[in-house]
Amino acid sequence: MEKIKAILRNKWFGFIFWSLLYILWFVIWTGNLWLLLGELVIVDLYFTHFLSRLIGRRNREWCRRSPTYKFIYEWVNAIVFATVVASLIHIFVFQMYVIPSSSMESSLLIGDYLYVSKVAYGPQMPNTPVSFPFVHHTMPFSQTKKSFSECIRWPYHRLKGLRSIERNDVVVFNFPAGDTVLLQRQDATYYDVLREYQRTLGARAGREKLFRDYTVITRPVDKRENYIKRCVAIAGDSLKIVGGEVYVNDEPQAPVAGKQYMYTVMTSSPLSKYAIDKLGITEWSGGNGSNYYMLLDDERAEELRRMGNVLAVERFIYEEPNREVYPHDLTLGWNQDNYGPIWIPARGATIPLTPENMRLYRRCIEVYEGNRVEELPDGRVLLNGQPAADYTFRMNYYWMMGDNRHNSADSRFWGFVPEDHIVGRASFIWLSLDAQKSFPSNIRWNRLFTKVK
C-alpha cells in the first residue's frame, strides 16, 4: 500500500497521467492540435512552477492580509471551477431535457426529465462558444435578450461517438426551421406565419408586412430550440406514409409501443370524466351527445372497445391534400397520413437538379449546406453563380416523427433534419412530474430511471 501511495505522489506519475488524459480527450478527440499548447500548463504545474510563482505567491500573501479577500477568492474559485466542469460535461457528455409538449405521448409524457447522451452520437463542438453558461439562447428573466455572442463562429465539427443514429432512436435535435424567429411570437414557426401572409398579400408584399409587424432575428444552429422526436428514417432511406402507417424502404416501420393516433369514438351514452381519466386519456374533445375525438394508442383503443356503452372506435385518417406538409405543394397531393415517397439525402449521394428535386431538396442545398441557388425560367439551376446539372450532398439527413402522430409538428411539416442539428440520444427518464397534481403525488414513481424505448 505504501508503494502505491508513493507512486501516486510521484510527480512523474501525475505528469504522465494528466498529460495522457488531456491529449487523448482534448487534443485527439477534438482533433484540434492548437490545444497542445495547454500541455505547457501541465508542465508548469509539475516542473517549472512559473504560474505559481507569478500568481500563487502573491495571491497567498493577499489571503493572509485580508480575510475579506480570502473569503471572496474562495467563493469565486469554487464558482469558476464548478462552472467550467459543468460546462465541459454539458458539451462533451450529456445534458438534461424536459418534455414540453405531448408530441411523443404516450411513449414520453409532458414533465418527463430525460438524460440525453451526447457521447452516443458524438458531441458537437459549439458553433457559438462565447455564451452565458447554463442557458440556451435567451438570458434569464428576459424574453428577447440573447445569451450568446457571434463574435466567434466555429464551423460544424462532431467528435467521435459510440455509434451512429439508428432507426427508431429517440433523438434530441436543434429545430431546423428555427433558424429564423419572430421575436414577439416565438411560439409560432416563422415560415408558417410567412406563408400565411404571402397567401393573403402575395410573395413580396406578404414578406414586407411580416417584417413590419414583427422583429425578425436569426439564430445559429446550436442556439435553435431543442426538439425531441423518433428517427423513423436515416440517410439513404426512402420513406412513405400510407393510411397513417410508415414504410421505410417498402418495409413497415418496426412496432413502437405507445404510438398514438386520433380516433373517433361513438357511444350510446356519455363517458364520465372518471372513466376517461382512469384510462389515462389526456387529449380528447367532444362529448356533446355521443361523439368524441381522442388521441389513443392501441391498448387504450382496445379498452374503449370493451366498454359497454361504446359503439365504435375508429382511427381517423386524413384524406385531403394538406398545404401545410413539406414541401408545401398541393400538387403533390400529400398530407400527414398519406405522404411520399421521399428519399432521405445521404452524404456523398448525387441527385440531378430537376424541378421535382428542387422543391424537395432546395432547402437542404441552400440553407443547410450554405449554397446560393437560383432557378432560371428555362429550368436550369445556377449553383453559387455557376450552371449545375446535379448536386452532391455534404451531410447526412434524418426524418423525425412524433409518436403522437396526429398531434406532432415533425418532419412531415418542416422536412429533413441535418446531421449538424443532432444534439444527442434520449437514454432514460430520471424524473417525471405531473403538472396537474401537487407534491408528492405529482411524482410518477413508476417512470423514474426507466429506459427510453
C-alpha positions as CSV (number, residue, x, y, z in Angstrom):
1,M,0.0,0.0,0.0
2,E,2.8,2.4,0.9
3,K,4.4,1.7,-2.5
4,I,1.2,2.5,-4.3
5,K,0.8,5.8,-2.3
6,A,4.4,6.7,-3.2
7,I,3.7,6.1,-6.9
8,L,0.6,8.2,-6.8
9,R,2.6,11.0,-5.1
10,N,5.4,10.9,-7.6
11,K,5.3,14.0,-9.8
12,W,6.3,12.0,-12.9
13,F,3.3,9.7,-12.5
14,G,1.0,12.7,-12.1
15,F,2.5,14.5,-15.1
16,I,2.2,11.4,-17.4
17,F,-1.3,10.6,-16.2
18,W,-2.8,14.1,-16.7
19,S,-0.8,14.6,-19.9
20,L,-2.2,11.4,-21.4
21,L,-5.8,12.3,-20.3
22,Y,-5.5,15.8,-21.7
23,I,-4.0,14.7,-25.0
24,L,-6.5,11.8,-25.5
25,W,-9.5,13.8,-24.5
26,F,-9.0,17.4,-25.6
27,V,-6.4,17.1,-28.4
28,I,-7.0,13.8,-30.2
29,W,-10.8,13.5,-29.6
30,T,-11.5,17.2,-30.6
31,G,-8.9,17.0,-33.4
32,N,-7.6,20.5,-32.5
33,L,-3.8,20.5,-32.4
34,W,-3.8,24.1,-31.1
35,L,-4.9,22.6,-27.8
36,L,-1.4,21.0,-27.4
37,L,-0.4,24.4,-26.1
38,G,-2.4,23.5,-23.0
39,E,0.3,20.9,-22.2
40,L,2.5,23.8,-21.2
41,V,0.2,24.4,-18.2
42,I,0.6,20.8,-17.1
43,V,4.4,21.1,-17.4
44,D,4.4,24.3,-15.3
45,L,2.2,22.7,-12.6
46,Y,4.7,19.8,-12.1
47,F,8.1,21.2,-13.0
48,T,8.6,24.9,-13.9
49,H,6.1,26.4,-11.4
50,F,6.2,29.8,-13.3
51,L,2.5,30.5,-12.8
52,S,2.5,29.6,-9.2
53,R,5.5,31.9,-8.5
54,L,3.9,34.7,-10.6
55,I,0.3,34.4,-9.3
56,G,0.1,31.9,-6.4
57,R,2.6,33.5,-4.1
58,R,1.0,37.0,-4.5
59,N,-2.4,35.5,-4.0
60,R,-1.4,33.7,-0.8
61,E,0.0,36.9,0.5
62,W,-3.2,38.8,-0.1
63,C,-5.2,36.0,1.5
64,R,-3.1,36.2,4.7
65,R,-3.5,40.0,4.8
66,S,-7.3,40.3,4.1
67,P,-9.9,37.8,5.4
68,T,-12.4,39.5,3.1
69,Y,-10.2,38.9,0.1
70,K,-9.7,35.3,1.1
71,F,-13.5,34.8,1.5
72,I,-14.3,36.3,-1.9
73,Y,-11.4,34.4,-3.6
74,E,-12.5,31.0,-2.3
75,W,-16.1,31.6,-3.4
76,V,-15.1,32.9,-6.8
77,N,-12.6,30.0,-7.2
78,A,-15.3,27.4,-6.3
79,I,-17.9,29.0,-8.7
80,V,-15.5,29.2,-11.6
81,F,-14.3,25.6,-11.1
82,A,-17.9,24.3,-10.9
83,T,-18.9,26.4,-14.0
84,V,-16.0,25.0,-16.0
85,V,-16.6,21.4,-15.0
86,A,-20.4,21.6,-15.6
87,S,-19.9,23.3,-19.0
88,L,-17.4,20.6,-20.1
89,I,-19.9,17.9,-19.0
90,H,-22.7,19.7,-20.8
91,I,-20.7,20.0,-24.0
92,F,-19.0,16.6,-24.1
93,V,-21.0,14.1,-22.0
94,F,-24.8,14.8,-21.5
95,Q,-27.5,17.3,-21.0
96,M,-30.9,17.2,-19.3
97,Y,-34.1,17.8,-21.3
98,V,-37.7,18.1,-20.1
99,I,-40.6,17.1,-22.4
100,P,-42.6,20.3,-23.0
101,S,-45.4,19.0,-25.2
102,S,-47.5,15.9,-26.0
103,S,-45.9,15.2,-29.4
104,M,-44.3,12.0,-28.1
105,E,-47.2,10.6,-26.0
106,S,-47.7,8.1,-24.8
107,S,-44.1,7.0,-25.1
108,L,-42.9,10.1,-23.3
109,L,-45.1,12.3,-21.2
110,I,-45.2,16.1,-20.5
111,G,-43.0,16.5,-17.4
112,D,-40.6,13.7,-18.1
113,Y,-37.0,14.7,-17.4
114,L,-34.5,13.0,-19.7
115,Y,-30.8,12.2,-19.6
116,V,-29.7,13.0,-23.2
117,S,-26.4,11.3,-24.1
118,K,-24.0,13.3,-26.3
119,V,-21.4,10.6,-26.3
120,A,-23.8,8.2,-28.1
121,Y,-23.5,10.0,-31.5
122,G,-20.5,12.1,-30.6
123,P,-20.7,15.6,-29.0
124,Q,-20.8,18.5,-31.3
125,M,-18.4,21.4,-30.8
126,P,-20.4,24.6,-30.2
127,N,-21.0,27.0,-33.1
128,T,-21.0,29.9,-30.7
129,P,-18.5,29.2,-27.9
130,V,-18.9,32.7,-26.3
131,S,-22.2,32.4,-24.4
132,F,-23.7,32.8,-21.0
133,P,-23.4,29.4,-19.1
134,F,-26.3,27.1,-18.4
135,V,-28.9,28.9,-20.6
136,H,-29.8,28.2,-24.2
137,H,-30.5,31.2,-26.4
138,T,-32.1,33.8,-24.1
139,M,-30.8,35.5,-21.0
140,P,-32.5,34.7,-17.7
141,F,-35.5,36.9,-16.8
142,S,-35.7,38.1,-20.4
143,Q,-37.8,37.1,-23.4
144,T,-35.7,38.8,-26.0
145,K,-32.1,39.4,-24.8
146,K,-29.8,36.8,-26.5
147,S,-27.4,34.9,-24.3
148,F,-24.6,34.4,-26.8
149,S,-22.2,36.4,-28.9
150,E,-21.4,35.6,-32.6
151,C,-18.0,37.3,-32.4
152,I,-16.6,33.8,-32.7
153,R,-18.3,31.3,-35.0
154,W,-16.9,27.8,-35.3
155,P,-17.9,25.5,-38.2
156,Y,-19.7,22.3,-37.7
157,H,-17.5,19.6,-36.1
158,R,-18.7,16.5,-34.4
159,L,-16.4,14.3,-32.3
160,K,-16.3,10.5,-32.5
161,G,-19.3,8.9,-30.9
162,L,-20.1,5.4,-29.7
163,R,-22.4,4.7,-32.7
164,S,-24.4,6.3,-35.5
165,I,-28.1,7.2,-35.4
166,E,-30.4,4.1,-35.9
167,R,-34.0,3.9,-37.0
168,N,-36.4,4.2,-34.0
169,D,-33.9,6.0,-31.8
170,V,-35.4,8.9,-29.8
171,V,-33.3,11.9,-30.7
172,V,-32.9,15.4,-29.4
173,F,-32.0,17.9,-32.1
174,N,-32.0,21.6,-32.8
175,F,-35.2,22.7,-34.7
176,P,-34.2,23.0,-38.3
177,A,-36.9,25.6,-39.1
178,G,-35.8,27.6,-36.0
179,D,-33.1,29.4,-38.0
180,T,-35.4,32.5,-38.3
181,V,-37.6,33.6,-35.4
182,L,-40.4,36.2,-34.8
183,L,-39.2,37.8,-31.6
184,Q,-42.7,38.8,-30.4
185,R,-44.2,35.4,-31.4
186,Q,-41.7,32.7,-30.7
187,D,-44.4,30.0,-30.2
188,A,-45.1,30.1,-34.0
189,T,-42.7,29.0,-36.7
190,Y,-41.5,31.9,-38.9
191,Y,-42.1,30.0,-42.1
192,D,-45.6,29.1,-41.3
193,V,-46.5,32.7,-40.5
194,L,-44.7,33.9,-43.6
195,R,-46.8,31.5,-45.8
196,E,-50.0,32.9,-44.2
197,Y,-49.0,36.4,-45.0
198,Q,-48.0,35.5,-48.6
199,R,-51.1,33.6,-49.3
200,T,-53.1,36.7,-48.4
201,L,-50.9,39.5,-49.8
202,G,-48.6,37.9,-52.3
203,A,-45.0,36.9,-52.0
204,R,-43.2,40.2,-51.8
205,A,-45.9,42.3,-50.0
206,G,-46.5,39.5,-47.5
207,R,-42.8,39.3,-46.6
208,E,-42.6,43.1,-46.3
209,K,-45.7,43.3,-44.0
210,L,-44.4,40.5,-41.8
211,F,-41.1,42.3,-41.3
212,R,-43.1,45.5,-40.4
213,D,-45.3,43.6,-37.9
214,Y,-42.5,41.7,-36.1
215,T,-38.9,41.8,-35.2
216,V,-37.3,39.0,-37.2
217,I,-34.0,37.5,-35.9
218,T,-31.8,34.6,-36.9
219,R,-30.2,32.0,-34.7
220,P,-27.1,29.8,-35.2
221,V,-27.6,26.0,-35.3
222,D,-26.6,25.4,-31.6
223,K,-29.0,28.1,-30.3
224,R,-32.1,26.9,-32.0
225,E,-34.9,25.4,-30.0
226,N,-34.4,21.8,-28.9
227,Y,-36.9,19.3,-30.2
228,I,-37.3,15.6,-29.4
229,K,-38.8,13.0,-31.9
230,R,-38.3,9.5,-33.1
231,C,-35.9,8.9,-36.0
232,V,-38.0,6.9,-38.4
233,A,-35.7,7.0,-41.4
234,I,-31.9,7.6,-41.8
235,A,-29.8,8.9,-44.6
236,G,-30.3,7.0,-47.8
237,D,-33.7,5.6,-46.9
238,S,-36.9,6.0,-48.9
239,L,-40.0,6.8,-46.8
240,K,-43.7,6.8,-47.5
241,I,-46.8,7.0,-45.3
242,V,-49.9,5.2,-46.3
243,G,-53.1,5.5,-44.2
244,G,-51.0,6.7,-41.3
245,E,-48.6,3.8,-41.4
246,V,-44.9,4.5,-42.0
247,Y,-43.0,2.4,-44.6
248,V,-39.2,2.7,-44.9
249,N,-37.6,1.1,-48.0
250,D,-41.1,-0.5,-48.6
251,E,-41.0,-2.3,-45.2
252,P,-43.4,-1.4,-42.4
253,Q,-41.9,0.6,-39.5
254,A,-40.9,-1.5,-36.5
255,P,-43.6,-1.5,-33.8
256,V,-43.5,1.4,-31.4
257,A,-45.1,0.9,-28.0
258,G,-47.3,3.8,-27.1
259,K,-47.7,5.3,-30.6
260,Q,-50.9,7.3,-30.7
261,Y,-53.4,8.3,-33.4
262,M,-56.6,10.3,-33.5
263,Y,-59.7,8.2,-33.1
264,T,-63.4,8.9,-33.4
265,V,-65.4,7.3,-30.6
266,M,-69.1,6.8,-30.7
267,T,-71.1,5.9,-27.6
268,S,-74.6,5.1,-26.6
269,S,-74.3,7.4,-23.5
270,P,-71.6,10.0,-22.5
271,L,-68.4,8.8,-21.0
272,S,-67.7,10.0,-17.5
273,K,-64.7,12.1,-16.7
274,Y,-63.6,9.5,-14.2
275,A,-63.7,6.7,-16.9
276,I,-61.6,8.8,-19.3
277,D,-59.0,9.7,-16.6
278,K,-58.8,6.1,-15.4
279,L,-57.9,5.0,-19.0
280,G,-55.1,7.6,-18.9
281,I,-56.5,9.5,-21.9
282,T,-55.1,13.1,-21.7
283,E,-56.2,14.5,-25.0
284,W,-59.8,14.4,-26.1
285,S,-62.7,16.6,-27.2
286,G,-66.4,16.2,-27.8
287,G,-68.8,14.6,-25.5
288,N,-71.8,16.7,-26.6
289,G,-74.1,13.8,-27.3
290,S,-72.2,10.6,-28.1
291,N,-69.2,11.6,-30.4
292,Y,-65.6,12.0,-29.2
293,Y,-62.2,12.7,-30.7
294,M,-59.5,11.0,-28.7
295,L,-55.7,10.5,-29.1
296,L,-55.2,6.8,-28.3
297,D,-52.6,4.1,-28.5
298,D,-53.6,0.6,-29.5
299,E,-54.0,-0.5,-25.9
300,R,-56.4,2.2,-24.9
301,A,-58.4,1.9,-28.1
302,E,-59.0,-1.8,-27.2
303,E,-60.0,-1.0,-23.7
304,L,-62.6,1.5,-25.0
305,R,-64.0,-1.1,-27.4
306,R,-64.6,-3.4,-24.5
307,M,-66.7,-0.8,-22.6
308,G,-70.5,-1.5,-22.7
309,N,-71.6,2.0,-23.8
310,V,-69.0,2.3,-26.6
311,L,-70.4,1.6,-30.1
312,A,-67.4,2.2,-32.3
313,V,-63.7,3.2,-32.1
314,E,-62.3,4.1,-35.5
315,R,-58.9,5.6,-36.4
316,F,-59.2,9.0,-38.2
317,I,-57.3,9.2,-41.4
318,Y,-56.7,12.5,-43.3
319,E,-57.7,12.2,-46.9
320,E,-57.5,15.7,-48.4
321,P,-54.2,17.2,-49.6
322,N,-52.7,19.5,-47.0
323,R,-50.7,22.5,-48.0
324,E,-49.0,22.7,-44.5
325,V,-47.0,19.5,-45.1
326,Y,-43.5,19.7,-46.5
327,P,-42.7,20.9,-49.2
328,H,-46.0,22.8,-49.0
329,D,-47.0,22.0,-52.6
330,L,-50.7,21.0,-53.1
331,T,-49.9,19.5,-56.5
332,L,-48.2,16.5,-54.8
333,G,-51.5,15.6,-53.1
334,W,-49.7,14.8,-49.8
335,N,-51.0,15.0,-46.2
336,Q,-49.8,13.9,-42.8
337,D,-51.4,10.4,-43.2
338,N,-50.6,9.8,-46.9
339,Y,-47.1,11.1,-47.7
340,G,-44.3,10.5,-50.1
341,P,-42.4,8.5,-51.3
342,I,-39.5,10.7,-50.4
343,W,-35.8,9.9,-50.4
344,I,-33.6,11.0,-47.4
345,P,-30.4,12.7,-48.5
346,A,-27.1,11.0,-47.7
347,R,-23.6,12.4,-47.6
348,G,-21.8,11.7,-50.9
349,A,-25.0,10.9,-52.8
350,T,-25.6,12.9,-56.0
351,I,-29.0,13.9,-57.4
352,P,-30.0,15.7,-60.7
353,L,-31.2,19.2,-60.2
354,T,-34.6,18.9,-61.7
355,P,-37.7,21.0,-60.8
356,E,-39.1,17.9,-58.9
357,N,-35.9,17.5,-56.9
358,M,-35.5,21.2,-56.3
359,R,-38.8,21.6,-54.5
360,L,-37.8,18.7,-52.1
361,Y,-34.2,19.4,-51.6
362,R,-33.6,23.1,-52.2
363,R,-33.6,24.0,-48.5
364,C,-31.0,21.3,-47.8
365,I,-28.8,22.6,-50.6
366,E,-29.3,26.3,-50.0
367,V,-29.9,26.7,-46.2
368,Y,-28.3,23.7,-44.5
369,E,-25.3,23.4,-46.8
370,G,-24.7,27.1,-47.5
371,N,-25.0,27.4,-51.3
372,R,-26.5,30.2,-53.3
373,V,-29.2,28.7,-55.6
374,E,-31.0,30.4,-58.5
375,E,-33.7,28.6,-60.6
376,L,-34.0,30.1,-64.0
377,P,-37.2,30.3,-66.1
378,D,-35.9,27.7,-68.6
379,G,-35.5,25.1,-65.8
380,R,-31.7,25.4,-65.4
381,V,-30.2,25.9,-62.0
382,L,-27.3,28.2,-61.0
383,L,-25.3,27.0,-58.0
384,N,-23.1,29.7,-56.5
385,G,-23.4,31.5,-59.8
386,Q,-22.4,28.6,-62.0
387,P,-24.7,26.3,-64.1
388,A,-25.2,22.9,-62.3
389,A,-26.9,19.8,-63.6
390,D,-26.5,17.8,-60.3
391,Y,-25.6,18.2,-56.7
392,T,-23.7,16.0,-54.2
393,F,-24.8,16.3,-50.6
394,R,-22.2,17.1,-47.9
395,M,-24.2,15.9,-44.9
396,N,-26.4,13.1,-43.8
397,Y,-30.1,13.9,-43.1
398,Y,-32.8,12.2,-41.0
399,W,-36.6,12.0,-40.9
400,M,-38.1,12.6,-37.4
401,M,-41.7,12.0,-36.3
402,G,-43.5,12.2,-33.0
403,D,-45.2,9.1,-31.6
404,N,-48.3,11.1,-31.1
405,R,-48.9,11.0,-34.9
406,H,-51.9,13.4,-35.1
407,N,-50.5,15.9,-32.7
408,S,-46.9,16.4,-33.7
409,A,-45.1,19.1,-35.6
410,D,-42.4,17.0,-37.2
411,S,-40.6,16.3,-40.5
412,R,-43.9,15.9,-42.3
413,F,-44.4,19.7,-41.8
414,W,-40.8,21.1,-42.0
415,G,-38.7,18.5,-43.7
416,F,-35.3,16.9,-43.1
417,V,-33.0,17.2,-40.0
418,P,-29.4,17.7,-41.0
419,E,-26.7,15.9,-39.1
420,D,-25.2,19.2,-37.7
421,H,-28.5,19.7,-35.8
422,I,-28.3,16.5,-33.9
423,V,-27.8,17.0,-30.1
424,G,-27.9,13.5,-28.6
425,R,-29.8,10.4,-27.8
426,A,-32.5,10.3,-25.1
427,S,-31.3,7.5,-22.8
428,F,-33.5,7.3,-19.7
429,I,-36.1,9.2,-17.6
430,W,-34.5,10.4,-14.3
431,L,-37.6,12.3,-13.1
432,S,-41.2,12.6,-14.1
433,L,-43.6,15.2,-12.7
434,D,-47.4,15.5,-13.4
435,A,-48.1,19.3,-13.6
436,Q,-51.8,18.6,-12.8
437,K,-51.0,17.3,-9.3
438,S,-49.3,18.7,-6.2
439,F,-46.2,17.3,-4.4
440,P,-45.6,14.5,-3.7
441,S,-48.4,12.9,-5.7
442,N,-47.2,14.6,-8.8
443,I,-44.1,12.3,-9.0
444,R,-44.7,9.5,-11.4
445,W,-42.6,6.9,-9.4
446,N,-43.2,4.1,-12.0
447,R,-41.3,6.2,-14.7
448,L,-38.2,7.0,-12.7
449,F,-35.0,5.7,-14.2
450,T,-36.8,3.8,-17.0
451,K,-35.1,3.5,-20.3
452,V,-36.4,5.5,-23.3
453,K,-37.6,3.0,-25.9
